[in-house]
Amino acid sequence: LIAATAAPGLAAVLASFGARIVQPEQGVRVSVGEIAAAAEATGATTVIVLPNDGDAVLAARLAASVTSGISVKVVPTRNAAEGIAAAVAFDPDGSADEVLARMESESAGLRSFTVFTAAKDSVVDGVEVGEGDVVAADSARHVLAVGPDVEGTTMRALAQLDEFELVTIYRGNGQGETEGEALAERIEAAGWGAEVEVVHGGQPHDHLLVAVE
């Protein structure tokens, strides 16, 4: 199992499920060469790749064409939360096709969104976003909420989702532990009846990555 991420906290979580981590330079997406080199370094005949970035899925698929003697299969994870959901289902001793199917199912079934600050004025899905606005966008890059602050925007994004039992918050480098715990307390007090976990993800640019189950 190979997983790509530039965030050290997310890398640690993925590694705990047996993934070999490919960490591109911060701000740079993982390349075909990096994935191919990692696949060859495993010594395995079959490798499953979690690109964890919608724009890196193609690179992961192209890596299959530049590796020899290795079957490279890709779970098209669009962020690390989807990657973690897939990694939970990883079984190094199972049938590759069956394991891949389970991982794809777990990844596709996860709801998640990223909270970040807009770098410029734009219009996304008909929603006006100003430079400096805090945006919550789902894994398909649809805007769930826009606001002036991380906590309020996250709450509005969660309110757009159906019933859920668990919210996992992966904190980026810009969000401290105190801020994460304050957000967790607000979610728990909102009446959704959900358990909340806060994990240091270490994302270099995004405030939060939120997984909802």
LINVEN-V371009 format. One record per run of one state. SS is the DSSP state (~ for helix, > for strand, _ for the rest). FROM is the first residue (numbers start at 1). LEN is the number of residues. If there is no record, write none. Layout:
ss	from	len
SS	FROM	LEN
SS	FROM	LEN
This chain:
ss	from	len
_	1	1
>	2	3
_	5	3
~	8	8
_	16	4
>	20	3
_	23	9
~	32	11
_	43	3
>	46	5
_	51	3
~	54	13
_	67	4
>	71	5
_	76	4
~	80	9
_	89	7
~	96	14
_	110	1
>	111	7
_	118	4
>	122	3
_	125	2
>	127	3
_	130	4
>	134	5
_	139	4
>	143	5
_	148	2
~	150	10
_	160	6
>	166	6
_	172	5
~	177	12
_	189	6
>	195	6
_	201	7
>	208	5
_	213	1
